[in-house]
Amino acid sequence: QVQLVESGGGLVQAGGSLRLSCAASGRTFSSYNMGWFRQAPGKEREFVAAITWASRTTYYADSVKGRFTTSRDNAKNTLYLQMNSLKPEDTAVYYCAAHQGVLTTLTQRASYDYWGQGTQVTVSS
């Protein structure tokens, strides 16, 4: 089992940057692929980014490609999401999640096994 805790959210102006962190407990973090999702008020939770267990491959939603970068440090049991050139439409609660399924399901919310509690990101115009 993996416990996940996000941090790093906050209020930022459009064009600014934030870095989210996701701290994982347990010795099996390195065996999980990891993903980031977000949920805006009144909207469904959507895929943002994912990274395979050995950091060989990353995946991004079209809406964040070129602006967001995900990475991980397995020695520190930590996942990161660097968010640059933020837009008001990036405002949402951001969640990290752990995944052990086939890679083709990395963008699918239902394929993730464990979730953090989320961190709020608000981008003002």
N, C-alpha and C positions, 0 to 999 in steps of 0.2 A: 504494500500500500504506500501511496505517496501523499503527503500533505503539502499544499501549495499556498504561498502567501505573496500577493502582489504588493508593490510599493512604487512610489515615484510619480503618481498622478498629481494633478494640480490644475491651476488656472494659468493659461498662457495666451499671449496675443497671437493673432494670425501671423504666420510667417516664422514663429518661434519654434523652439525644440524642447522635447522632453525625453528622458530615458526611463522606461519602466523596467523594474526588476521583478523576478519571480523566484523566490527562495523555496527550495524543495527540501523536505525532510525525508529521511530514509536512505538506505544505501543503494537503492535500485534506480536512482534518477538517470544514470547514464544509459540505462537499458530502454528508456522511453523516448519516442519521438515527442516533440513538444509543439504546442500551438498557441496562438493568440487569437482571441475572438473579441468582439465588442458589441455592445447593445445600447442603442440610443433610445430615449423615451418613446414608447409607442411603436417600436420596431422590433423585429426579430433579431436574435443574436446572430451575428455574421462573422464569417472567417476573415482574418486579417493577414496572418502569416504563420508559417510553420517551419520547423527545422528537424532534420532527422537526428537519430541518437548520436551519431558520430560527426555531426556537423557537415556532412558531405554535400547535402542538398538543402536548399531553402525554397520556400514557396511563398508567393504573395498574391493578395487580391489585386486586381487591376487598379482599384481606387487608391492604393497606397504604394504601388510599384514605383521605385525611383525615389521615394521619400522616406520610407520606413526600412529598417534593417533589423533582422533578428539574429541573435547569436547566443551561444551558451558556453559556460565554463563548467565542465563536468567535475573538475576537481573542487569547485566551490558550490556544486549543486545549485547553480543559478542560471536562469534564463533571462535574456535581455531583449528589449524592444527599443531601438533608437528611432525616435520620430522627429523628422525635420520638416520644414516648410508646412507646418500645421495649418489646417483650414478649419473654419467653423463647423463644417460637416464631419470633422473627425471627433467632435464632442460625443462622448459615450462613456459607459463603464467598460473598462478593459479587463478581460479575464485571461489567465493562462490555464492551460490544460495539458494533461498527459495522455499519450496515445501509444497503444501497442499493436494496432491493427496493420493491415496492408497499407502501403504508401499511397495507393490510389484513393484511400478514404481520408487522407489528411485534411481535406477541406470540409469534411462533413462533421458537423457538431455532434451528431449521435454516436460517432465512432470513438469519442474520447472517454476515457475511464475516470479521470479525476480532474477536479476543477478547483481553482482558487475562489476567494470571496469577491474579487474584483476591486479595481481602483478607478476613481472618477478622473476623467480628463475633460477639461472644459476649455475650448478655444474661443476667445472673444474676437469679434470683428473690428 
